[in-house]
Amino acid sequence: MIIHVEDTVSDSDCRRLMTIYDQHAQQAKVRDQTGHPLVYWDELRDAPYADEIIPRLVRECLREITSRLQPADPLYPETVILAALGARGHHSRHADNCRQNEQGDWVANHTPQRDATAIYYLNDTFEGGEIVFERAQLAVKPRRGLLLAFPSDAAHEHEVLPVRSGVRYTMPIWLTKQQRFALADFPLGATAIEAAINLNNGKGLWARPIGETACVGPYPGNPPTGQTGHGRQ
């Protein structure tokens, strides 16, 4: 249940989002496990173009998930960030809404409200940085404009391999079925959110598997076990 949509972001929007990240990274309050800044929506919403580009991309993401994966319930944006990984930057293996305890059982992590994960890739001028889904035996090579979406559960545990050179820019989005966890005052129209209400009612978040994967290469081997992070993609 991993979907991809090619060419979802224009070159000009990619450049603008990467510029916004670069202009706000030094003031970012949160860093990922390898020390790279994470720029959250509330830190960048007043940047030029941000209040138009980012809500539009979130709406388009919701439309794609709704039409392709047919969720039983409406989804709301829970977290939206801009992120970048430089050389040696990576994310160890994790799921986005749960973790394995010492007994090997999957239990809720610090963000159990997350139901779906989406990633917009803003560039491809770097080496490495593939996202790997161990259970599916898939390695996805990022390309500029690619949208990747999948459930946030243990079945979609994933890691990001180290960037060997260059900088890997992304716009990750986490979505939730619980409206109380939705981003406050996010400028998103109701149409995209509510479109899923009448689709496949009662069949769970992901009503049907979609066997679509992009840029898939040979699975590179067994990645090291990692702990779940807050803004890792």
BELZI-V238932 format. One record per residue. N is the residue number from 0. PHI is phi as a letter, one per 20 degrees, with the letter a starting at -180 (NA if undefined). NEAR is the number of other ideal C-beta (glycine too) atoms within 10 Angstrom. D_CENTER is the distance of its C-alpha to the mean C-alpha in Angstrom with 2 decimals. Layout:
BEGIN
N;PHI;NEAR;D_CENTER
N;PHI;NEAR;D_CENTER
END
This chain:
BEGIN
0;NA;20;14.37
1;d;22;11.79
2;d;20;11.96
3;b;22;11.76
4;c;19;13.33
5;e;11;15.03
6;l;11;16.17
7;e;18;14.12
8;c;22;14.56
9;f;12;18.10
10;g;12;19.29
11;f;10;20.62
12;f;20;17.47
13;g;20;15.64
14;f;15;18.66
15;f;19;18.75
16;f;26;15.23
17;f;18;15.97
18;f;13;19.31
19;g;21;18.00
20;g;24;15.97
21;g;15;19.14
22;f;13;21.33
23;d;17;19.59
24;f;17;18.50
25;f;8;21.95
26;e;10;22.02
27;f;18;18.68
28;e;10;19.44
29;c;12;16.76
30;c;12;16.21
31;e;21;14.19
32;f;16;16.25
33;d;18;17.62
34;n;9;18.61
35;e;20;16.28
36;f;21;15.86
37;d;22;12.83
38;d;28;13.74
39;e;18;13.05
40;g;21;13.85
41;f;13;17.32
42;e;20;18.10
43;c;21;17.48
44;f;16;18.32
45;e;8;21.86
46;f;19;21.20
47;g;11;22.73
48;m;13;20.69
49;f;19;17.68
50;f;14;18.95
51;d;12;19.27
52;f;20;16.40
53;f;26;13.43
54;g;19;14.77
55;f;14;15.66
56;f;20;12.28
57;f;25;10.96
58;f;17;14.14
59;f;17;13.75
60;f;25;10.35
61;f;28;12.26
62;f;14;15.20
63;f;18;13.70
64;f;27;12.40
65;f;19;15.77
66;f;12;17.85
67;e;16;16.49
68;d;24;15.61
69;l;16;18.07
70;f;25;16.94
71;f;17;20.11
72;c;18;19.11
73;f;21;17.62
74;d;28;14.10
75;c;21;13.65
76;f;24;11.04
77;e;21;11.20
78;b;21;9.40
79;c;25;8.53
80;c;23;8.97
81;d;29;10.07
82;c;25;10.20
83;b;22;12.58
84;c;24;14.08
85;e;15;17.77
86;g;15;20.23
87;m;12;19.90
88;f;21;16.49
89;a;21;14.48
90;c;25;12.59
91;f;16;14.86
92;f;20;14.39
93;a;22;12.83
94;d;21;11.48
95;e;29;9.40
96;c;23;12.39
97;b;20;15.35
98;b;19;17.27
99;e;18;20.48
100;e;9;23.65
101;f;5;26.73
102;e;6;28.04
103;n;6;25.01
104;e;10;24.13
105;e;15;20.68
106;c;11;20.75
107;f;10;18.61
108;e;19;16.86
109;f;10;16.55
110;c;20;13.69
111;f;16;15.15
112;f;19;14.51
113;f;22;10.86
114;d;23;11.25
115;b;27;8.20
116;c;22;4.48
117;c;27;3.44
118;c;22;3.40
119;e;29;6.97
120;e;27;9.29
121;e;26;12.19
122;b;20;14.82
123;b;18;16.33
124;e;10;19.26
125;b;19;18.67
126;d;13;19.62
127;n;19;17.69
128;m;24;14.06
129;f;21;13.45
130;e;22;10.83
131;d;21;13.23
132;d;20;13.48
133;f;16;16.91
134;f;10;18.08
135;e;18;17.46
136;l;10;18.94
137;c;19;16.47
138;c;20;15.43
139;d;23;13.30
140;e;16;14.45
141;f;24;12.31
142;c;14;14.27
143;g;19;14.44
144;n;19;13.29
145;f;22;11.32
146;d;23;8.71
147;d;24;7.25
148;b;24;6.86
149;a;25;8.39
150;f;22;9.99
151;e;24;9.20
152;e;19;12.77
153;f;17;15.00
154;f;14;15.49
155;d;20;12.03
156;g;23;12.59
157;b;24;11.24
158;b;22;11.96
159;d;27;11.73
160;f;16;15.34
161;g;16;17.23
162;f;22;17.36
163;e;11;21.04
164;a;12;21.68
165;n;16;20.27
166;c;19;17.14
167;d;25;13.58
168;d;24;11.82
169;b;25;8.21
170;c;28;6.85
171;f;19;3.49
172;c;27;4.55
173;d;25;6.02
174;d;29;9.05
175;c;24;12.44
176;e;19;15.77
177;e;14;17.72
178;g;11;18.69
179;f;7;20.06
180;e;19;16.67
181;f;19;15.53
182;g;20;15.31
183;f;7;18.99
184;m;9;20.40
185;f;16;17.25
186;f;13;19.01
187;c;19;17.75
188;f;10;20.42
189;f;8;21.19
190;g;10;21.45
191;f;21;17.86
192;f;20;17.29
193;e;13;20.60
194;f;17;20.67
195;e;24;19.61
196;g;12;22.36
197;e;9;24.96
198;e;16;23.02
199;l;16;23.90
200;g;10;24.96
201;n;7;25.19
202;d;12;23.43
203;n;11;20.39
204;f;21;16.73
205;d;21;16.49
206;f;16;19.95
207;b;11;20.08
208;f;10;18.52
209;d;16;17.41
210;e;7;18.40
211;d;12;16.53
212;c;16;15.05
213;d;18;15.11
214;l;18;16.56
215;e;16;17.43
216;c;11;19.82
217;f;8;21.86
218;f;15;20.28
219;e;11;21.27
220;p;8;22.63
221;e;8;22.04
222;f;17;19.55
223;f;8;20.65
224;f;11;19.73
225;c;16;17.60
226;e;12;16.98
227;f;19;13.88
228;d;18;12.55
229;e;15;11.28
230;c;22;8.72
231;d;23;8.22
232;b;24;6.00
END
